[in-house]
Structures are given as C-alpha cells and as structure tokens.
Amino acid sequence: MGSDLTVANAARVSYAKESAELSERDIRLIKFLAKEGHTSPFRHAIAQFEIYAPLMVARQWWKYIVGSAHQEGTGDSLDAWNESSRRYVTEEPTFYIPQADEWRSAPENSKQGSGDPIETERGKYFNYNLRKYIQQGEHLYDLALESGICAEQARLFLPAYGMYVRWYWTASLQSVAHFLAQRLEHDAQVEIQAYAKAILTLIEPRFPVAIGELIPKKEDE
Ligand SMILES: Cc1cc2nc3c(=O)[nH]c(=O)nc-3n(C[C@H](O)[C@H](O)[C@H](O)COP(=O)(O)OP(=O)(O)OC[C@H]3O[C@@H](n4cnc5c(N)ncnc54)[C@H](O)[C@@H]3O)c2cc1C
C-alpha cells in the first residue's frame, strides 16, 4: 500500500502541501528524511508478503515486532501473527534439506554463524542422514495420526527446525527496511539472507527511491 509518493506526502502534510506526482523535490525530500532519520513518513507505506520458509528462518523473522504483523489474511492489525502451525492437519509436511554442497563448517569466529562449505562427499553423508531422520519422523507422525492421536500432539514427531511454515508478513516500509538492513548482512544466517534478497527484489520496484536510500547498494553489488 502506497509508494514513494506516500512517503513524501506524509512529510509534506506538515506544511499542508501535497504532490500529485513524484517530483525531483519529492525525491530530494525522501533522501533528506532517510539521511536525517526522520522515520515516521516511512511508516505510512505498508507491504504484505506471503512467506514459505523453514521454521528456523521463520523464528528469526518473527523477531521483527515493531511495525510488523505476521498474520494470515489481510487484517488491519499490526500486532498479531499467525502461521500454519500444524495443530490441524493441513499441508503435507515439507522440509528444508541442504544439498550435499550446501553444508557449512563451524565458524572460526564465534560471532559468525558458519564458516566455509565442507567437502561435498561429507555433505552427502549429512544429506543422507537428514533425509533418513525426516522419513522416520514422518513415519511416526503418520502412525500417531492413524492411531487416533490428535494432530497438535502428533506433530511432536516432525523434525521442526527444517519444516516449512507459511505465513503472511505485513509491515511498514520502515520495518521492512530494518529487516533488510539486518538480514542482508553477512553475519545473518545464509538461509535468511536468501529470503532478504528476495524481499529486496520484490519491494525495490515499488519504492525505488525510499529503498534506494534506506538500503544503499554496497560497492561490490
Ligand atoms: C546477526 C543477528 C544475530 C541475532 N542473534 C540473536 C540471538 O542469538 N538471540 C535472539 O534472541 N535474537 C537474536 N537476534 C535478533 C535480534 O535480537 C532482534 O530481535 C531482531 O534482529 C529484530 O530486531 P529489532 O529488535 O531491532 O526489531 P523490532 O522489534 O522490529 O524493533 C525495531 C526497532 O524499534 C526500536 N524499538 C524496539 N522496541 C523499542 C522500545 N521498547 N522502545 C523504543 N524503541 C524500540 C528499536 O530501534 C528497534 O531496532 C539476532 C539478530 C541478528 C541480525
């Protein structure tokens, strides 16, 4: 909801002014607002995404609380969240399994989440074991359901961190920019970095000036 013009007009209302179309002056104004940290005009524009991600990524995403709602449907509240929780039998469980060449070593610096990729041969071993572990979990889950155990308890058998969940994220432009500023960084987990890149690709065309200022491109991009 909204555009770069929304940001400019939200600021211009202080002078009882409004632009019908984004002008060079509006662009300069947005740049000024971003540079000086006048954040409130950026909160009048809202974006909504449907996200499908492993629970480990969702857990990190859900920490963005201010100016964000994680919800199903299109409610207007910015203080609630919902996701497909598996209390009810809904979608088939789907799991994130890294490819054999995607397993990363423990980091040398403890502040970093992971280090260099490990050799593919060793990756194959972990890939195989993870698949086996998930299959066993799914088997026990199905068994529990077939035996009449309720879904909200049967789900205890599903390996949770890699299980995909689906939710709606509705957030102010400022909140989206805050998420991007943190999760595009190299110290964010690689998996959430990939989602942050996707969010950037989706939001940039809608708010090119504001995003360009709030999330400046790095030299190497
Ligand atoms: C690399 C990395 C590693 C992390 N590791 C961990 C971890 O190990 N464990 C963990 O629990 N979390 C971790 N986090 C999450 C982190 O602690 C934040 O919860 C998350 O990044 C969301 O940011 P936030 O709190 O600024 O967002 P929001 O809650 O959306 O807040 C947005 C902004 O609003 C302002 N704000 C928020 N609350 C108030 C308030 N009460 N008064 C005034 N201003 C306020 C602040 O400026 C804040 O930055 C990590 C995050 C990153 C990026």
The ligand as a Tripos MOL2 file, in Angstrom:
@<TRIPOS>MOLECULE
LIG
   53    58     1     0     0
SMALL
NO_CHARGES

@<TRIPOS>ATOM
      1 C1         23.0410  -11.4000   13.1820 C.3       1 LIG1
      2 C2         21.9270  -11.4870   14.1890 C.ar      1 LIG1
      3 C3         22.0170  -12.3830   15.2410 C.ar      1 LIG1
      4 C4         20.9880  -12.4640   16.2010 C.ar      1 LIG1
      5 N1         21.0730  -13.3710   17.2080 N.ar      1 LIG1
      6 C5         20.0770  -13.4740   18.1150 C.ar      1 LIG1
      7 C6         20.1180  -14.4290   19.1740 C.ar      1 LIG1
      8 O1         21.0740  -15.1900   19.3060 O.2       1 LIG1
      9 N2         19.0900  -14.4910   20.0450 N.ar      1 LIG1
     10 C7         17.9920  -13.6500   19.9470 C.ar      1 LIG1
     11 O2         17.0830  -13.7350   20.7610 O.2       1 LIG1
     12 N3         17.9160  -12.7480   18.9510 N.ar      1 LIG1
     13 C8         18.9160  -12.6390   18.0430 C.ar      1 LIG1
     14 N4         18.8160  -11.7310   17.0220 N.ar      1 LIG1
     15 C9         17.5880  -10.9540   16.8950 C.3       1 LIG1
     16 C10        17.7110   -9.5350   17.4640 C.3       1 LIG1
     17 O3         17.9620   -9.5440   18.8510 O.3       1 LIG1
     18 C11        16.4010   -8.7560   17.1940 C.3       1 LIG1
     19 O4         15.3460   -9.3050   17.9570 O.3       1 LIG1
     20 C12        15.9900   -8.8130   15.7540 C.3       1 LIG1
     21 O5         17.1110   -8.5330   14.9530 O.3       1 LIG1
     22 C13        14.8450   -7.8230   15.4760 C.3       1 LIG1
     23 O6         15.3760   -6.5280   15.5650 O.3       1 LIG1
     24 P1         14.7060   -5.4190   16.4590 P.3       1 LIG1
     25 O7         14.5040   -5.8300   17.8650 O.co2     1 LIG1
     26 O8         15.5230   -4.1690   16.2070 O.co2     1 LIG1
     27 O9         13.2730   -5.3230   15.6900 O.3       1 LIG1
     28 P2         11.8900   -4.7320   16.1750 P.3       1 LIG1
     29 O10        11.3870   -5.4120   17.4030 O.co2     1 LIG1
     30 O11        11.0140   -4.7540   14.9860 O.co2     1 LIG1
     31 O12        12.2680   -3.2700   16.6080 O.3       1 LIG1
     32 C14        12.5640   -2.2840   15.6190 C.3       1 LIG1
     33 C15        13.2540   -1.1050   16.2420 C.3       1 LIG1
     34 O13        12.3210   -0.4180   17.0670 O.3       1 LIG1
     35 C16        13.0070    0.1570   18.1450 C.3       1 LIG1
     36 N5         12.4120   -0.3210   19.3920 N.ar      1 LIG1
     37 C17        12.0100   -1.5760   19.6530 C.ar      1 LIG1
     38 N6         11.4670   -1.6460   20.8630 N.ar      1 LIG1
     39 C18        11.5230   -0.4210   21.3900 C.ar      1 LIG1
     40 C19        11.1310    0.1300   22.6290 C.ar      1 LIG1
     41 N7         10.5440   -0.6030   23.5660 N.pl3     1 LIG1
     42 N8         11.3770    1.4310   22.8270 N.ar      1 LIG1
     43 C20        11.9620    2.1920   21.8850 C.ar      1 LIG1
     44 N9         12.3490    1.7340   20.6900 N.ar      1 LIG1
     45 C21        12.1380    0.4270   20.4480 C.ar      1 LIG1
     46 C22        14.4700   -0.1820   18.0440 C.3       1 LIG1
     47 O14        15.1730    0.8370   17.3930 O.3       1 LIG1
     48 C23        14.4510   -1.4010   17.1530 C.3       1 LIG1
     49 O15        15.6510   -1.5750   16.4630 O.3       1 LIG1
     50 C24        19.8470  -11.6240   16.0790 C.ar      1 LIG1
     51 C25        19.7650  -10.7220   15.0090 C.ar      1 LIG1
     52 C26        20.7800  -10.6430   14.0700 C.ar      1 LIG1
     53 C27        20.6400   -9.6810   12.9200 C.3       1 LIG1
@<TRIPOS>BOND
     1     1     2 1
     2     2     3 ar
     3     2    52 ar
     4     3     4 ar
     5     4     5 ar
     6     4    50 ar
     7     5     6 ar
     8     6     7 ar
     9     6    13 1
    10     7     8 2
    11     7     9 ar
    12     9    10 ar
    13    10    11 2
    14    10    12 ar
    15    12    13 ar
    16    13    14 ar
    17    14    15 1
    18    14    50 ar
    19    15    16 1
    20    16    17 1
    21    16    18 1
    22    18    19 1
    23    18    20 1
    24    20    21 1
    25    20    22 1
    26    22    23 1
    27    23    24 1
    28    24    25 2
    29    24    26 1
    30    24    27 1
    31    27    28 1
    32    28    29 2
    33    28    30 1
    34    28    31 1
    35    31    32 1
    36    32    33 1
    37    33    34 1
    38    33    48 1
    39    34    35 1
    40    35    36 1
    41    35    46 1
    42    36    37 ar
    43    36    45 ar
    44    37    38 ar
    45    38    39 ar
    46    39    40 ar
    47    39    45 ar
    48    40    41 1
    49    40    42 ar
    50    42    43 ar
    51    43    44 ar
    52    44    45 ar
    53    46    47 1
    54    46    48 1
    55    48    49 1
    56    50    51 ar
    57    51    52 ar
    58    52    53 1
@<TRIPOS>SUBSTRUCTURE
     1 LIG1         1 GROUP 0 **** ****
